[in-house]
Amino acid sequence: MRGEQRAVQARVSGTVQGVSYRVWTRGEALRLGLTGWVRNESDGSVSALIAGADSAVGAMIERLWQGPRGAAVSKVEIVDSAADAPADFKIVI
């Protein structure tokens, strides 16, 4: 990865569980060369730690608004993070 590095914590709300949102997120993150994780939350939202090149993180944030077929995203909250990301992108259960 080149350029400025960035890590963010994302929380995605709406119809994002039961539509393969985590699998889709992992695929998009890997295509962009990002690391981190994604998991379902008990309130029906999905959380993710996304880390990598600033431009790729920005692109991923845009994609979170789309999601996979069947998703209906109503809100994406982003907070900068200092957390260490894993070496790849994982689905956390």
Gaussian input, Z-matrix of N, CA and C with variables (Angstrom, degrees):
# hf/3-21g

backbone

0 1
 N
 C     1     B1
 C     2     B2     1     A1
 N     3     B3     2     A2     1     D1
 C     4     B4     3     A3     2     D2
 C     5     B5     4     A4     3     D3
 N     6     B6     5     A5     4     D4
 C     7     B7     6     A6     5     D5
 C     8     B8     7     A7     6     D6
 N     9     B9     8     A8     7     D7
 C    10    B10     9     A9     8     D8
 C    11    B11    10    A10     9     D9
 N    12    B12    11    A11    10    D10
 C    13    B13    12    A12    11    D11
 C    14    B14    13    A13    12    D12
 N    15    B15    14    A14    13    D13
 C    16    B16    15    A15    14    D14
 C    17    B17    16    A16    15    D15
 N    18    B18    17    A17    16    D16
 C    19    B19    18    A18    17    D17
 C    20    B20    19    A19    18    D18
 N    21    B21    20    A20    19    D19
 C    22    B22    21    A21    20    D20
 C    23    B23    22    A22    21    D21
 N    24    B24    23    A23    22    D22
 C    25    B25    24    A24    23    D23
 C    26    B26    25    A25    24    D24
 N    27    B27    26    A26    25    D25
 C    28    B28    27    A27    26    D26
 C    29    B29    28    A28    27    D27
 N    30    B30    29    A29    28    D28
 C    31    B31    30    A30    29    D29
 C    32    B32    31    A31    30    D30
 N    33    B33    32    A32    31    D31
 C    34    B34    33    A33    32    D32
 C    35    B35    34    A34    33    D33
 N    36    B36    35    A35    34    D34
 C    37    B37    36    A36    35    D35
 C    38    B38    37    A37    36    D36
 N    39    B39    38    A38    37    D37
 C    40    B40    39    A39    38    D38
 C    41    B41    40    A40    39    D39
 N    42    B42    41    A41    40    D40
 C    43    B43    42    A42    41    D41
 C    44    B44    43    A43    42    D42
 N    45    B45    44    A44    43    D43
 C    46    B46    45    A45    44    D44
 C    47    B47    46    A46    45    D45
 N    48    B48    47    A47    46    D46
 C    49    B49    48    A48    47    D47
 C    50    B50    49    A49    48    D48
 N    51    B51    50    A50    49    D49
 C    52    B52    51    A51    50    D50
 C    53    B53    52    A52    51    D51
 N    54    B54    53    A53    52    D52
 C    55    B55    54    A54    53    D53
 C    56    B56    55    A55    54    D54
 N    57    B57    56    A56    55    D55
 C    58    B58    57    A57    56    D56
 C    59    B59    58    A58    57    D57
 N    60    B60    59    A59    58    D58
 C    61    B61    60    A60    59    D59
 C    62    B62    61    A61    60    D60
 N    63    B63    62    A62    61    D61
 C    64    B64    63    A63    62    D62
 C    65    B65    64    A64    63    D63
 N    66    B66    65    A65    64    D64
 C    67    B67    66    A66    65    D65
 C    68    B68    67    A67    66    D66
 N    69    B69    68    A68    67    D67
 C    70    B70    69    A69    68    D68
 C    71    B71    70    A70    69    D69
 N    72    B72    71    A71    70    D70
 C    73    B73    72    A72    71    D71
 C    74    B74    73    A73    72    D72
 N    75    B75    74    A74    73    D73
 C    76    B76    75    A75    74    D74
 C    77    B77    76    A76    75    D75
 N    78    B78    77    A77    76    D76
 C    79    B79    78    A78    77    D77
 C    80    B80    79    A79    78    D78
 N    81    B81    80    A80    79    D79
 C    82    B82    81    A81    80    D80
 C    83    B83    82    A82    81    D81
 N    84    B84    83    A83    82    D82
 C    85    B85    84    A84    83    D83
 C    86    B86    85    A85    84    D84
 N    87    B87    86    A86    85    D85
 C    88    B88    87    A87    86    D86
 C    89    B89    88    A88    87    D87
 N    90    B90    89    A89    88    D88
 C    91    B91    90    A90    89    D89
 C    92    B92    91    A91    90    D90
 N    93    B93    92    A92    91    D91
 C    94    B94    93    A93    92    D92
 C    95    B95    94    A94    93    D93
 N    96    B96    95    A95    94    D94
 C    97    B97    96    A96    95    D95
 C    98    B98    97    A97    96    D96
 N    99    B99    98    A98    97    D97
 C   100   B100    99    A99    98    D98
 C   101   B101   100   A100    99    D99
 N   102   B102   101   A101   100   D100
 C   103   B103   102   A102   101   D101
 C   104   B104   103   A103   102   D102
 N   105   B105   104   A104   103   D103
 C   106   B106   105   A105   104   D104
 C   107   B107   106   A106   105   D105
 N   108   B108   107   A107   106   D106
 C   109   B109   108   A108   107   D107
 C   110   B110   109   A109   108   D108
 N   111   B111   110   A110   109   D109
 C   112   B112   111   A111   110   D110
 C   113   B113   112   A112   111   D111
 N   114   B114   113   A113   112   D112
 C   115   B115   114   A114   113   D113
 C   116   B116   115   A115   114   D114
 N   117   B117   116   A116   115   D115
 C   118   B118   117   A117   116   D116
 C   119   B119   118   A118   117   D117
 N   120   B120   119   A119   118   D118
 C   121   B121   120   A120   119   D119
 C   122   B122   121   A121   120   D120
 N   123   B123   122   A122   121   D121
 C   124   B124   123   A123   122   D122
 C   125   B125   124   A124   123   D123
 N   126   B126   125   A125   124   D124
 C   127   B127   126   A126   125   D125
 C   128   B128   127   A127   126   D126
 N   129   B129   128   A128   127   D127
 C   130   B130   129   A129   128   D128
 C   131   B131   130   A130   129   D129
 N   132   B132   131   A131   130   D130
 C   133   B133   132   A132   131   D131
 C   134   B134   133   A133   132   D132
 N   135   B135   134   A134   133   D133
 C   136   B136   135   A135   134   D134
 C   137   B137   136   A136   135   D135
 N   138   B138   137   A137   136   D136
 C   139   B139   138   A138   137   D137
 C   140   B140   139   A139   138   D138
 N   141   B141   140   A140   139   D139
 C   142   B142   141   A141   140   D140
 C   143   B143   142   A142   141   D141
 N   144   B144   143   A143   142   D142
 C   145   B145   144   A144   143   D143
 C   146   B146   145   A145   144   D144
 N   147   B147   146   A146   145   D145
 C   148   B148   147   A147   146   D146
 C   149   B149   148   A148   147   D147
 N   150   B150   149   A149   148   D148
 C   151   B151   150   A150   149   D149
 C   152   B152   151   A151   150   D150
 N   153   B153   152   A152   151   D151
 C   154   B154   153   A153   152   D152
 C   155   B155   154   A154   153   D153
 N   156   B156   155   A155   154   D154
 C   157   B157   156   A156   155   D155
 C   158   B158   157   A157   156   D156
 N   159   B159   158   A158   157   D157
 C   160   B160   159   A159   158   D158
 C   161   B161   160   A160   159   D159
 N   162   B162   161   A161   160   D160
 C   163   B163   162   A162   161   D161
 C   164   B164   163   A163   162   D162
 N   165   B165   164   A164   163   D163
 C   166   B166   165   A165   164   D164
 C   167   B167   166   A166   165   D165
 N   168   B168   167   A167   166   D166
 C   169   B169   168   A168   167   D167
 C   170   B170   169   A169   168   D168
 N   171   B171   170   A170   169   D169
 C   172   B172   171   A171   170   D170
 C   173   B173   172   A172   171   D171
 N   174   B174   173   A173   172   D172
 C   175   B175   174   A174   173   D173
 C   176   B176   175   A175   174   D174
 N   177   B177   176   A176   175   D175
 C   178   B178   177   A177   176   D176
 C   179   B179   178   A178   177   D177
 N   180   B180   179   A179   178   D178
 C   181   B181   180   A180   179   D179
 C   182   B182   181   A181   180   D180
 N   183   B183   182   A182   181   D181
 C   184   B184   183   A183   182   D182
 C   185   B185   184   A184   183   D183
 N   186   B186   185   A185   184   D184
 C   187   B187   186   A186   185   D185
 C   188   B188   187   A187   186   D186
 N   189   B189   188   A188   187   D187
 C   190   B190   189   A189   188   D188
 C   191   B191   190   A190   189   D189
 N   192   B192   191   A191   190   D190
 C   193   B193   192   A192   191   D191
 C   194   B194   193   A193   192   D192
 N   195   B195   194   A194   193   D193
 C   196   B196   195   A195   194   D194
 C   197   B197   196   A196   195   D195
 N   198   B198   197   A197   196   D196
 C   199   B199   198   A198   197   D197
 C   200   B200   199   A199   198   D198
 N   201   B201   200   A200   199   D199
 C   202   B202   201   A201   200   D200
 C   203   B203   202   A202   201   D201
 N   204   B204   203   A203   202   D202
 C   205   B205   204   A204   203   D203
 C   206   B206   205   A205   204   D204
 N   207   B207   206   A206   205   D205
 C   208   B208   207   A207   206   D206
 C   209   B209   208   A208   207   D207
 N   210   B210   209   A209   208   D208
 C   211   B211   210   A210   209   D209
 C   212   B212   211   A211   210   D210
 N   213   B213   212   A212   211   D211
 C   214   B214   213   A213   212   D212
 C   215   B215   214   A214   213   D213
 N   216   B216   215   A215   214   D214
 C   217   B217   216   A216   215   D215
 C   218   B218   217   A217   216   D216
 N   219   B219   218   A218   217   D217
 C   220   B220   219   A219   218   D218
 C   221   B221   220   A220   219   D219
 N   222   B222   221   A221   220   D220
 C   223   B223   222   A222   221   D221
 C   224   B224   223   A223   222   D222
 N   225   B225   224   A224   223   D223
 C   226   B226   225   A225   224   D224
 C   227   B227   226   A226   225   D225
 N   228   B228   227   A227   226   D226
 C   229   B229   228   A228   227   D227
 C   230   B230   229   A229   228   D228
 N   231   B231   230   A230   229   D229
 C   232   B232   231   A231   230   D230
 C   233   B233   232   A232   231   D231
 N   234   B234   233   A233   232   D232
 C   235   B235   234   A234   233   D233
 C   236   B236   235   A235   234   D234
 N   237   B237   236   A236   235   D235
 C   238   B238   237   A237   236   D236
 C   239   B239   238   A238   237   D237
 N   240   B240   239   A239   238   D238
 C   241   B241   240   A240   239   D239
 C   242   B242   241   A241   240   D240
 N   243   B243   242   A242   241   D241
 C   244   B244   243   A243   242   D242
 C   245   B245   244   A244   243   D243
 N   246   B246   245   A245   244   D244
 C   247   B247   246   A246   245   D245
 C   248   B248   247   A247   246   D246
 N   249   B249   248   A248   247   D247
 C   250   B250   249   A249   248   D248
 C   251   B251   250   A250   249   D249
 N   252   B252   251   A251   250   D250
 C   253   B253   252   A252   251   D251
 C   254   B254   253   A253   252   D252
 N   255   B255   254   A254   253   D253
 C   256   B256   255   A255   254   D254
 C   257   B257   256   A256   255   D255
 N   258   B258   257   A257   256   D256
 C   259   B259   258   A258   257   D257
 C   260   B260   259   A259   258   D258
 N   261   B261   260   A260   259   D259
 C   262   B262   261   A261   260   D260
 C   263   B263   262   A262   261   D261
 N   264   B264   263   A263   262   D262
 C   265   B265   264   A264   263   D263
 C   266   B266   265   A265   264   D264
 N   267   B267   266   A266   265   D265
 C   268   B268   267   A267   266   D266
 C   269   B269   268   A268   267   D267
 N   270   B270   269   A269   268   D268
 C   271   B271   270   A270   269   D269
 C   272   B272   271   A271   270   D270
 N   273   B273   272   A272   271   D271
 C   274   B274   273   A273   272   D272
 C   275   B275   274   A274   273   D273
 N   276   B276   275   A275   274   D274
 C   277   B277   276   A276   275   D275
 C   278   B278   277   A277   276   D276

   B1=1.4523
   B2=1.5181
   B3=1.3238
   B4=1.4460
   B5=1.5183
   B6=1.3297
   B7=1.4518
   B8=1.5144
   B9=1.3330
   B10=1.4681
   B11=1.5213
   B12=1.3059
   B13=1.4594
   B14=1.5256
   B15=1.3130
   B16=1.4591
   B17=1.5214
   B18=1.3132
   B19=1.4671
   B20=1.5185
   B21=1.3300
   B22=1.4634
   B23=1.5236
   B24=1.3178
   B25=1.4587
   B26=1.5237
   B27=1.3253
   B28=1.4658
   B29=1.5183
   B30=1.3219
   B31=1.4680
   B32=1.5191
   B33=1.3293
   B34=1.4571
   B35=1.5262
   B36=1.3338
   B37=1.4628
   B38=1.5213
   B39=1.3104
   B40=1.4563
   B41=1.5165
   B42=1.3208
   B43=1.4636
   B44=1.5198
   B45=1.3397
   B46=1.4617
   B47=1.5262
   B48=1.3175
   B49=1.4585
   B50=1.5187
   B51=1.3347
   B52=1.4604
   B53=1.5139
   B54=1.3367
   B55=1.4694
   B56=1.5353
   B57=1.3369
   B58=1.4788
   B59=1.5267
   B60=1.3243
   B61=1.4581
   B62=1.5277
   B63=1.3473
   B64=1.4701
   B65=1.5227
   B66=1.3267
   B67=1.4722
   B68=1.5237
   B69=1.3200
   B70=1.4631
   B71=1.5373
   B72=1.3323
   B73=1.4692
   B74=1.5162
   B75=1.3248
   B76=1.4742
   B77=1.5281
   B78=1.3161
   B79=1.4641
   B80=1.5177
   B81=1.3328
   B82=1.4646
   B83=1.5333
   B84=1.3193
   B85=1.4723
   B86=1.5303
   B87=1.3199
   B88=1.4650
   B89=1.5251
   B90=1.3272
   B91=1.4689
   B92=1.5223
   B93=1.3228
   B94=1.4705
   B95=1.5333
   B96=1.3241
   B97=1.4676
   B98=1.5211
   B99=1.3267
   B100=1.4601
   B101=1.5242
   B102=1.3182
   B103=1.4535
   B104=1.5251
   B105=1.3255
   B106=1.4503
   B107=1.5059
   B108=1.3264
   B109=1.4573
   B110=1.5281
   B111=1.3403
   B112=1.4695
   B113=1.5248
   B114=1.3475
   B115=1.4666
   B116=1.5273
   B117=1.3368
   B118=1.4609
   B119=1.5241
   B120=1.3330
   B121=1.4618
   B122=1.5226
   B123=1.3278
   B124=1.4650
   B125=1.5283
   B126=1.3345
   B127=1.4660
   B128=1.5308
   B129=1.3423
   B130=1.4588
   B131=1.5185
   B132=1.3281
   B133=1.4642
   B134=1.5249
   B135=1.3143
   B136=1.4617
   B137=1.5222
   B138=1.3389
   B139=1.4639
   B140=1.5123
   B141=1.3339
   B142=1.4642
   B143=1.5126
   B144=1.3227
   B145=1.4589
   B146=1.5173
   B147=1.3143
   B148=1.4624
   B149=1.5118
   B150=1.3381
   B151=1.4611
   B152=1.5185
   B153=1.3407
   B154=1.4595
   B155=1.5051
   B156=1.3125
   B157=1.4631
   B158=1.5244
   B159=1.3222
   B160=1.4621
   B161=1.5246
   B162=1.3137
   B163=1.4668
   B164=1.5318
   B165=1.3305
   B166=1.4658
   B167=1.5251
   B168=1.3325
   B169=1.4657
   B170=1.5290
   B171=1.3281
   B172=1.4617
   B173=1.5167
   B174=1.3282
   B175=1.4703
   B176=1.5234
   B177=1.3315
   B178=1.4557
   B179=1.5185
   B180=1.3146
   B181=1.4682
   B182=1.5268
   B183=1.3285
   B184=1.4757
   B185=1.5308
   B186=1.3236
   B187=1.4657
   B188=1.5192
   B189=1.3359
   B190=1.4653
   B191=1.5287
   B192=1.3243
   B193=1.4620
   B194=1.5207
   B195=1.3310
   B196=1.4645
   B197=1.5192
   B198=1.3163
   B199=1.4579
   B200=1.5168
   B201=1.3274
   B202=1.4623
   B203=1.5243
   B204=1.3140
   B205=1.4636
   B206=1.5270
   B207=1.3045
   B208=1.4595
   B209=1.5190
   B210=1.3312
   B211=1.4689
   B212=1.5256
   B213=1.3318
   B214=1.4647
   B215=1.5210
   B216=1.3240
   B217=1.4598
   B218=1.5251
   B219=1.3296
   B220=1.4618
   B221=1.5273
   B222=1.3380
   B223=1.4603
   B224=1.5251
   B225=1.3303
   B226=1.4636
   B227=1.5194
   B228=1.3145
   B229=1.4599
   B230=1.5248
   B231=1.3303
   B232=1.4572
   B233=1.5194
   B234=1.3377
   B235=1.4595
   B236=1.5284
   B237=1.3240
   B238=1.4593
   B239=1.5255
   B240=1.3242
   B241=1.4641
   B242=1.5216
   B243=1.3221
   B244=1.4625
   B245=1.5255
   B246=1.3335
   B247=1.4635
   B248=1.5197
   B249=1.3094
   B250=1.4612
   B251=1.5229
   B252=1.3148
   B253=1.4615
   B254=1.5216
   B255=1.3360
   B256=1.4653
   B257=1.5291
   B258=1.3216
   B259=1.4634
   B260=1.5300
   B261=1.3333
   B262=1.4603
   B263=1.5243
   B264=1.3171
   B265=1.4518
   B266=1.5102
   B267=1.3378
   B268=1.4526
   B269=1.5283
   B270=1.3183
   B271=1.4589
   B272=1.5183
   B273=1.3205
   B274=1.4617
   B275=1.5160
   B276=1.3074
   B277=1.4710
   B278=1.5114
   A1=109.02
   A2=115.21
   A3=119.97
   A4=109.97
   A5=115.20
   A6=120.02
   A7=112.71
   A8=115.36
   A9=122.40
   A10=110.51
   A11=116.03
   A12=121.79
   A13=109.20
   A14=115.74
   A15=120.93
   A16=109.13
   A17=116.10
   A18=121.47
   A19=108.03
   A20=115.99
   A21=120.95
   A22=109.57
   A23=114.25
   A24=122.39
   A25=105.76
   A26=116.83
   A27=121.42
   A28=109.55
   A29=115.95
   A30=122.05
   A31=106.53
   A32=115.57
   A33=122.44
   A34=108.44
   A35=116.20
   A36=121.76
   A37=110.55
   A38=114.91
   A39=122.48
   A40=108.92
   A41=116.75
   A42=121.03
   A43=106.90
   A44=115.14
   A45=120.40
   A46=112.72
   A47=117.22
   A48=120.63
   A49=108.14
   A50=115.75
   A51=120.38
   A52=113.64
   A53=117.34
   A54=121.85
   A55=111.38
   A56=116.88
   A57=123.29
   A58=112.69
   A59=117.11
   A60=120.65
   A61=111.79
   A62=117.56
   A63=119.69
   A64=111.44
   A65=116.89
   A66=121.07
   A67=109.56
   A68=116.87
   A69=121.75
   A70=110.52
   A71=116.62
   A72=121.00
   A73=110.85
   A74=116.77
   A75=120.40
   A76=110.50
   A77=117.29
   A78=120.78
   A79=112.51
   A80=116.57
   A81=120.60
   A82=110.33
   A83=116.76
   A84=120.72
   A85=110.49
   A86=117.15
   A87=120.26
   A88=111.00
   A89=117.59
   A90=120.43
   A91=111.36
   A92=116.81
   A93=121.51
   A94=112.79
   A95=117.74
   A96=121.12
   A97=113.59
   A98=116.64
   A99=121.51
   A100=111.40
   A101=115.78
   A102=122.25
   A103=108.35
   A104=115.83
   A105=120.49
   A106=111.69
   A107=115.70
   A108=121.59
   A109=109.46
   A110=115.10
   A111=121.99
   A112=107.31
   A113=116.63
   A114=120.36
   A115=110.47
   A116=115.21
   A117=121.77
   A118=108.66
   A119=115.81
   A120=121.97
   A121=109.19
   A122=116.96
   A123=121.41
   A124=112.97
   A125=118.07
   A126=120.48
   A127=113.12
   A128=117.51
   A129=121.43
   A130=114.32
   A131=117.13
   A132=120.74
   A133=110.10
   A134=115.55
   A135=123.20
   A136=107.26
   A137=116.60
   A138=121.95
   A139=109.37
   A140=115.40
   A141=120.03
   A142=110.17
   A143=115.38
   A144=123.06
   A145=105.04
   A146=116.53
   A147=121.99
   A148=108.10
   A149=117.19
   A150=120.89
   A151=110.43
   A152=114.20
   A153=120.12
   A154=110.84
   A155=115.28
   A156=120.79
   A157=109.58
   A158=116.43
   A159=122.00
   A160=111.69
   A161=118.14
   A162=120.69
   A163=111.20
   A164=117.34
   A165=120.98
   A166=110.80
   A167=117.36
   A168=120.68
   A169=109.03
   A170=117.07
   A171=120.79
   A172=111.96
   A173=116.44
   A174=120.56
   A175=110.63
   A176=117.20
   A177=120.65
   A178=110.93
   A179=117.40
   A180=120.69
   A181=109.59
   A182=116.99
   A183=120.38
   A184=110.73
   A185=116.54
   A186=120.59
   A187=112.19
   A188=117.29
   A189=119.71
   A190=111.41
   A191=117.26
   A192=121.37
   A193=111.83
   A194=117.88
   A195=121.60
   A196=111.16
   A197=116.15
   A198=120.96
   A199=112.17
   A200=115.74
   A201=120.47
   A202=111.12
   A203=115.92
   A204=121.38
   A205=108.27
   A206=116.94
   A207=121.46
   A208=113.66
   A209=116.94
   A210=120.25
   A211=109.71
   A212=115.07
   A213=121.58
   A214=105.98
   A215=116.08
   A216=121.97
   A217=109.34
   A218=115.65
   A219=120.05
   A220=112.20
   A221=117.26
   A222=119.76
   A223=109.65
   A224=115.90
   A225=122.58
   A226=106.94
   A227=116.34
   A228=121.97
   A229=108.50
   A230=116.51
   A231=122.04
   A232=109.56
   A233=115.93
   A234=122.50
   A235=107.23
   A236=117.44
   A237=119.63
   A238=109.40
   A239=116.22
   A240=120.98
   A241=110.61
   A242=114.89
   A243=121.32
   A244=110.52
   A245=117.02
   A246=121.74
   A247=111.03
   A248=115.90
   A249=121.46
   A250=108.99
   A251=116.18
   A252=121.21
   A253=109.48
   A254=117.51
   A255=119.42
   A256=110.24
   A257=116.68
   A258=121.67
   A259=112.66
   A260=117.26
   A261=120.71
   A262=108.53
   A263=118.68
   A264=120.95
   A265=108.44
   A266=117.21
   A267=122.67
   A268=112.11
   A269=114.96
   A270=121.43
   A271=105.63
   A272=116.37
   A273=122.39
   A274=108.41
   A275=116.16
   A276=120.33
   A277=109.76
   D1=144.51
   D2=-178.75
   D3=-121.12
   D4=161.75
   D5=176.50
   D6=83.28
   D7=-169.39
   D8=179.44
   D9=-62.30
   D10=139.15
   D11=176.37
   D12=-99.02
   D13=146.96
   D14=-178.01
   D15=-147.03
   D16=147.99
   D17=172.92
   D18=-132.49
   D19=136.64
   D20=178.46
   D21=-134.35
   D22=153.51
   D23=170.31
   D24=-103.45
   D25=126.92
   D26=-179.56
   D27=-116.32
   D28=143.67
   D29=172.24
   D30=-128.95
   D31=120.81
   D32=-175.02
   D33=-112.35
   D34=125.87
   D35=-179.00
   D36=-115.91
   D37=161.16
   D38=-178.84
   D39=122.71
   D40=-150.07
   D41=174.53
   D42=-88.45
   D43=89.12
   D44=-174.83
   D45=-128.89
   D46=-0.54
   D47=172.82
   D48=-112.73
   D49=144.30
   D50=-177.98
   D51=83.20
   D52=9.72
   D53=-179.84
   D54=-127.20
   D55=17.99
   D56=-179.07
   D57=64.37
   D58=30.85
   D59=-178.53
   D60=-62.11
   D61=-39.88
   D62=-179.80
   D63=-64.68
   D64=-44.34
   D65=179.72
   D66=-63.20
   D67=-44.85
   D68=178.22
   D69=-60.21
   D70=-45.81
   D71=-179.47
   D72=-59.63
   D73=-44.86
   D74=179.19
   D75=-60.50
   D76=-44.91
   D77=179.48
   D78=-61.12
   D79=-44.97
   D80=179.36
   D81=-64.73
   D82=-42.35
   D83=-179.56
   D84=-62.67
   D85=-43.27
   D86=179.42
   D87=-64.84
   D88=-39.55
   D89=177.33
   D90=-61.08
   D91=-32.46
   D92=-179.52
   D93=-89.12
   D94=-1.10
   D95=179.13
   D96=75.65
   D97=27.76
   D98=-177.64
   D99=-95.23
   D100=160.45
   D101=173.71
   D102=-120.99
   D103=165.36
   D104=177.46
   D105=142.08
   D106=-148.32
   D107=-179.30
   D108=-155.47
   D109=164.75
   D110=176.52
   D111=-142.35
   D112=143.28
   D113=179.73
   D114=-151.56
   D115=154.75
   D116=171.96
   D117=-78.98
   D118=146.74
   D119=175.11
   D120=-110.25
   D121=156.74
   D122=-176.41
   D123=-65.83
   D124=-20.17
   D125=179.79
   D126=-86.80
   D127=5.29
   D128=178.56
   D129=95.32
   D130=-4.93
   D131=177.68
   D132=-88.07
   D133=175.30
   D134=175.11
   D135=-124.55
   D136=133.79
   D137=176.68
   D138=-111.99
   D139=150.92
   D140=178.14
   D141=-148.99
   D142=146.21
   D143=167.57
   D144=-106.18
   D145=123.61
   D146=-175.88
   D147=-124.35
   D148=124.46
   D149=-177.06
   D150=-137.02
   D151=145.23
   D152=177.24
   D153=154.91
   D154=-157.53
   D155=179.53
   D156=-60.72
   D157=138.33
   D158=-176.94
   D159=-51.72
   D160=-43.90
   D161=-178.11
   D162=-65.97
   D163=-37.48
   D164=179.10
   D165=-70.66
   D166=-38.75
   D167=176.70
   D168=-62.68
   D169=-43.15
   D170=177.53
   D171=-60.25
   D172=-41.60
   D173=178.26
   D174=-64.58
   D175=-38.61
   D176=179.78
   D177=-67.20
   D178=-39.13
   D179=177.76
   D180=-59.56
   D181=-42.62
   D182=176.89
   D183=-60.69
   D184=-42.68
   D185=-177.54
   D186=-68.54
   D187=-29.75
   D188=179.16
   D189=-58.41
   D190=-29.53
   D191=178.50
   D192=-68.84
   D193=-24.16
   D194=-178.46
   D195=-86.58
   D196=-57.36
   D197=-177.13
   D198=67.98
   D199=-179.46
   D200=-179.81
   D201=-78.36
   D202=171.68
   D203=174.87
   D204=-55.88
   D205=134.59
   D206=-179.82
   D207=97.74
   D208=-17.73
   D209=178.22
   D210=-80.88
   D211=148.60
   D212=173.88
   D213=-136.17
   D214=92.96
   D215=-175.58
   D216=-80.71
   D217=126.94
   D218=178.78
   D219=-106.16
   D220=-21.02
   D221=-176.71
   D222=-158.72
   D223=138.69
   D224=172.21
   D225=-128.66
   D226=114.22
   D227=178.21
   D228=-103.04
   D229=131.53
   D230=-177.65
   D231=-124.04
   D232=132.01
   D233=175.91
   D234=-132.06
   D235=131.57
   D236=175.38
   D237=-59.93
   D238=146.13
   D239=-174.76
   D240=-132.32
   D241=146.52
   D242=173.82
   D243=-106.08
   D244=7.10
   D245=-178.07
   D246=-66.18
   D247=148.46
   D248=175.61
   D249=-79.50
   D250=128.98
   D251=177.51
   D252=-91.31
   D253=150.00
   D254=174.68
   D255=-65.43
   D256=172.37
   D257=-177.00
   D258=-71.93
   D259=-17.73
   D260=177.18
   D261=-132.54
   D262=-160.04
   D263=179.26
   D264=-116.85
   D265=118.62
   D266=-172.29
   D267=-113.14
   D268=149.97
   D269=167.49
   D270=-93.45
   D271=120.47
   D272=-178.09
   D273=-100.23
   D274=133.55
   D275=-179.87
   D276=-103.28

